[in-house]
Amino acid sequence: MRWCVSIGAVLIAGMMTGGDVAGIAAPGPGSHLAAKESVPSVDVELILAVDVSYSMDMDELAIQREGYAQAIVSKEFLQALKTGPNGKISITYFEWAASSDQKIIIPWRVIDGPETADAVANEIVKTPIRRASRTSISGAINFAMPLFDENPHRGLRRVIDISGDGPNNNGAPVIGARDAAVEKGVTINGLPIMVKEPSYSTMDIDNLDFYYEDCVIGGPGAFVVTIKDREKFKEAIRTKLVLEVAGRTPERRVIPVAEKAPRVNCMIGDKIWQDRWGR
């Protein structure tokens, strides 16, 4: 079942009641499975997969970085940590663009309070901002999946958190990557960034939020938080992370994908690129 929320409709208080490592290819699967605890030691294994394609301008990339760093040290996030049975999460953060272009900024870290949250936030902001070509959401998902095997900490939930401002236009079709992840019990949540008018030059599309809802997210409790106002960028990131850590979902229901056809062609980005460049 999947869910969607616009940042303007979310009140966090209401929901809460009750060193750099670079990689070009995904790590080999299963290399740490034998050492992983048999009993979950963290509440969630959270992968932050962050778009750095050229369609994102430098100001957006800077706000995005700051948004994640500030969210991790926020009062709301630290309160959400306390709601889980273990009171801690395991997190990794990587940036992505083309199907063969992913860079791990934060290897797996445990966050269990203000000190560990500060350490992760500081690592995020100190890394130089970069941009790269193409947009491969499928590549990001396929890169993320083996990272769960590399994590020495077992979680009650496994979540991939994908942000981006455009559809998949490189690599394998996004639906196949999503479905393969969901079949393994992983939840994919989305943060579609819609702060600019769609442009042919940047291959943006109308209704990117629908595209993320119908083509990208999936798994138990999956949801989308949409950013349509640049001023709400950091708030949206904080909202999404708080919901993920607390294991909550927004209130407004989205019809599960199995019950309807996608409202947006899930190959739209691939088609636009093919029509424009012929490859």
VOMI-533748 format. One record per residue (C-alpha): residue number from 1; x, y, z. Coordinates in steps of 0.02 Angstrom, whole numbers, plus 50000, padded with zeros to 5 digits. Layout:
% VOMI-533748
[NUM [X Y Z]]
...
//
This chain:
% VOMI-533748
[1 [50000 50000 50000]]
[2 [50063 50173 49956]]
[3 [50028 50346 50017]]
[4 [50056 50526 49964]]
[5 [50063 50694 50053]]
[6 [50098 50872 50002]]
[7 [50216 50962 50120]]
[8 [50089 51099 50148]]
[9 [49966 50972 50218]]
[10 [50079 50891 50347]]
[11 [50090 50943 50528]]
[12 [50235 50853 50610]]
[13 [50169 50876 50785]]
[14 [50007 50791 50737]]
[15 [50098 50645 50658]]
[16 [50209 50622 50810]]
[17 [50080 50604 50943]]
[18 [50068 50448 51032]]
[19 [51745 50522 50283]]
[20 [51687 50499 50104]]
[21 [51680 50335 50013]]
[22 [51653 50336 49824]]
[23 [51578 50197 49721]]
[24 [51543 50178 49538]]
[25 [51463 50006 49548]]
[26 [51358 49932 49686]]
[27 [51450 49828 49818]]
[28 [51443 49640 49800]]
[29 [51287 49568 49882]]
[30 [51294 49460 50037]]
[31 [51470 49501 50093]]
[32 [51418 49540 50272]]
[33 [51265 49431 50293]]
[34 [51355 49304 50402]]
[35 [51407 49437 50527]]
[36 [51238 49522 50536]]
[37 [51140 49504 50697]]
[38 [50998 49379 50696]]
[39 [50895 49495 50807]]
[40 [50859 49672 50744]]
[41 [50970 49798 50833]]
[42 [50901 49954 50747]]
[43 [50724 50009 50708]]
[44 [50755 50048 50524]]
[45 [50893 50028 50396]]
[46 [50874 50191 50299]]
[47 [50959 50227 50133]]
[48 [50953 50409 50077]]
[49 [50972 50413 49886]]
[50 [50992 50594 49831]]
[51 [50980 50660 49652]]
[52 [51126 50769 49592]]
[53 [51084 50774 49406]]
[54 [51115 50933 49306]]
[55 [50930 50976 49308]]
[56 [50957 51022 49490]]
[57 [51034 51196 49503]]
[58 [51174 51231 49627]]
[59 [51056 51322 49745]]
[60 [50939 51172 49750]]
[61 [51084 51054 49781]]
[62 [51147 51162 49925]]
[63 [50973 51175 50003]]
[64 [50949 50987 49982]]
[65 [51113 50950 50073]]
[66 [51073 51073 50211]]
[67 [50898 51002 50224]]
[68 [50957 50826 50258]]
[69 [51090 50885 50382]]
[70 [50968 50995 50477]]
[71 [50832 50863 50476]]
[72 [50946 50734 50557]]
[73 [50986 50848 50704]]
[74 [50810 50919 50721]]
[75 [50708 50901 50879]]
[76 [50571 50811 50782]]
[77 [50693 50683 50711]]
[78 [50774 50648 50880]]
[79 [50602 50629 50959]]
[80 [50554 50505 50822]]
[81 [50708 50401 50865]]
[82 [50640 50375 51040]]
[83 [50476 50302 50977]]
[84 [50556 50141 50913]]
[85 [50589 49987 51021]]
[86 [50777 50003 50995]]
[87 [50788 50192 50997]]
[88 [50912 50197 50854]]
[89 [50926 50182 50666]]
[90 [51060 50138 50539]]
[91 [51081 50261 50396]]
[92 [51183 50283 50237]]
[93 [51179 50427 50112]]
[94 [51229 50422 49930]]
[95 [51210 50537 49781]]
[96 [51161 50476 49608]]
[97 [51138 50529 49428]]
[98 [51167 50408 49282]]
[99 [51148 50220 49298]]
[100 [51335 50200 49327]]
[101 [51358 50357 49433]]
[102 [51330 50340 49620]]
[103 [51439 50407 49760]]
[104 [51424 50359 49942]]
[105 [51440 50514 50052]]
[106 [51400 50431 50219]]
[107 [51437 50245 50240]]
[108 [51325 50153 50362]]
[109 [51313 50244 50528]]
[110 [51207 50215 50682]]
[111 [51110 50365 50748]]
[112 [51051 50344 50926]]
[113 [51048 50522 50992]]
[114 [51111 50701 50971]]
[115 [51298 50660 50965]]
[116 [51287 50529 50828]]
[117 [51160 50637 50733]]
[118 [51280 50786 50740]]
[119 [51422 50679 50674]]
[120 [51321 50620 50524]]
[121 [51255 50795 50487]]
[122 [51431 50866 50490]]
[123 [51491 50734 50367]]
[124 [51350 50779 50248]]
[125 [51383 50966 50245]]
[126 [51573 50957 50233]]
[127 [51572 50857 50071]]
[128 [51591 50964 49913]]
[129 [51434 50978 49808]]
[130 [51440 50895 49638]]
[131 [51328 50880 49484]]
[132 [51321 50744 49352]]
[133 [51227 50698 49193]]
[134 [51072 50592 49166]]
[135 [50939 50529 49286]]
[136 [50930 50345 49329]]
[137 [50810 50309 49469]]
[138 [50823 50124 49426]]
[139 [51011 50137 49443]]
[140 [50991 50216 49615]]
[141 [50875 50077 49673]]
[142 [50987 49941 49602]]
[143 [51139 50020 49685]]
[144 [51048 50036 49850]]
[145 [50988 49857 49868]]
[146 [51160 49773 49898]]
[147 [51198 49908 50027]]
[148 [51076 49824 50145]]
[149 [51185 49668 50139]]
[150 [51338 49775 50179]]
[151 [51255 49848 50334]]
[152 [51313 49757 50492]]
[153 [51155 49811 50584]]
[154 [50990 49724 50557]]
[155 [50833 49830 50560]]
[156 [50649 49798 50589]]
[157 [50617 49890 50424]]
[158 [50720 49925 50268]]
[159 [50684 50088 50176]]
[160 [50756 50174 50022]]
[161 [50719 50360 50021]]
[162 [50735 50433 49845]]
[163 [50734 50618 49803]]
[164 [50734 50684 49625]]
[165 [50669 50817 49507]]
[166 [50637 50714 49351]]
[167 [50588 50544 49282]]
[168 [50704 50399 49244]]
[169 [50792 50429 49077]]
[170 [50942 50312 49088]]
[171 [50975 50130 49128]]
[172 [50843 49997 49158]]
[173 [50657 50038 49169]]
[174 [50612 50102 49342]]
[175 [50464 49986 49370]]
[176 [50571 49829 49362]]
[177 [50695 49897 49488]]
[178 [50555 49952 49604]]
[179 [50463 49786 49595]]
[180 [50622 49686 49628]]
[181 [50656 49788 49785]]
[182 [50477 49774 49847]]
[183 [50480 49585 49822]]
[184 [50624 49579 49947]]
[185 [50524 49673 50079]]
[186 [50601 49843 50050]]
[187 [50497 50002 50056]]
[188 [50537 50143 49934]]
[189 [50479 50318 49979]]
[190 [50492 50471 49867]]
[191 [50530 50657 49875]]
[192 [50484 50728 49703]]
[193 [50555 50903 49685]]
[194 [50438 51016 49586]]
[195 [50497 51192 49627]]
[196 [50524 51244 49444]]
[197 [50409 51249 49294]]
[198 [50435 51096 49182]]
[199 [50563 51132 49046]]
[200 [50606 51040 48886]]
[201 [50789 51084 48910]]
[202 [50798 50995 49078]]
[203 [50679 50854 49028]]
[204 [50560 50892 49171]]
[205 [50382 50828 49162]]
[206 [50213 50883 49225]]
[207 [50142 50786 49372]]
[208 [50309 50719 49435]]
[209 [50220 50680 49598]]
[210 [50101 50562 49505]]
[211 [50252 50482 49420]]
[212 [50335 50450 49589]]
[213 [50173 50382 49663]]
[214 [50136 50264 49518]]
[215 [50310 50216 49455]]
[216 [50440 50240 49593]]
[217 [50376 50207 49768]]
[218 [50316 50041 49836]]
[219 [50315 49921 49982]]
[220 [50231 49925 50153]]
[221 [50176 50101 50200]]
[222 [50265 50183 50053]]
[223 [50229 50368 50030]]
[224 [50278 50527 49938]]
[225 [50312 50699 50009]]
[226 [50305 50826 49868]]
[227 [50406 50988 49865]]
[228 [50319 51124 49762]]
[229 [50389 51275 49854]]
[230 [50576 51310 49867]]
[231 [50546 51388 50038]]
[232 [50474 51221 50100]]
[233 [50621 51117 50040]]
[234 [50702 51088 50209]]
[235 [50535 51065 50297]]
[236 [50486 50930 50172]]
[237 [50647 50833 50200]]
[238 [50623 50842 50388]]
[239 [50442 50784 50372]]
[240 [50490 50633 50267]]
[241 [50632 50579 50380]]
[242 [50526 50595 50536]]
[243 [50389 50489 50459]]
[244 [50514 50357 50404]]
[245 [50603 50345 50571]]
[246 [50440 50338 50668]]
[247 [50366 50209 50550]]
[248 [50218 50322 50514]]
[249 [50128 50362 50351]]
[250 [50034 50519 50300]]
[251 [49847 50521 50320]]
[252 [49792 50539 50139]]
[253 [49778 50371 50053]]
[254 [49841 50334 49877]]
[255 [49757 50193 49781]]
[256 [49878 50046 49773]]
[257 [49962 50026 49605]]
[258 [49882 49856 49576]]
[259 [49709 49936 49578]]
[260 [49736 50057 49433]]
[261 [49843 50098 49283]]
[262 [49982 50227 49307]]
[263 [49923 50405 49278]]
[264 [50093 50447 49200]]
[265 [50185 50337 49076]]
[266 [50323 50256 49180]]
[267 [50437 50258 49027]]
[268 [50407 50443 48991]]
[269 [50582 50500 49035]]
[270 [50663 50361 48935]]
[271 [50551 50404 48786]]
[272 [50590 50591 48796]]
[273 [50776 50553 48793]]
[274 [50757 50431 48649]]
[275 [50653 50553 48548]]
[276 [50774 50695 48581]]
[277 [50942 50608 48563]]
[278 [50901 50445 48476]]
[279 [50992 50338 48603]]
//
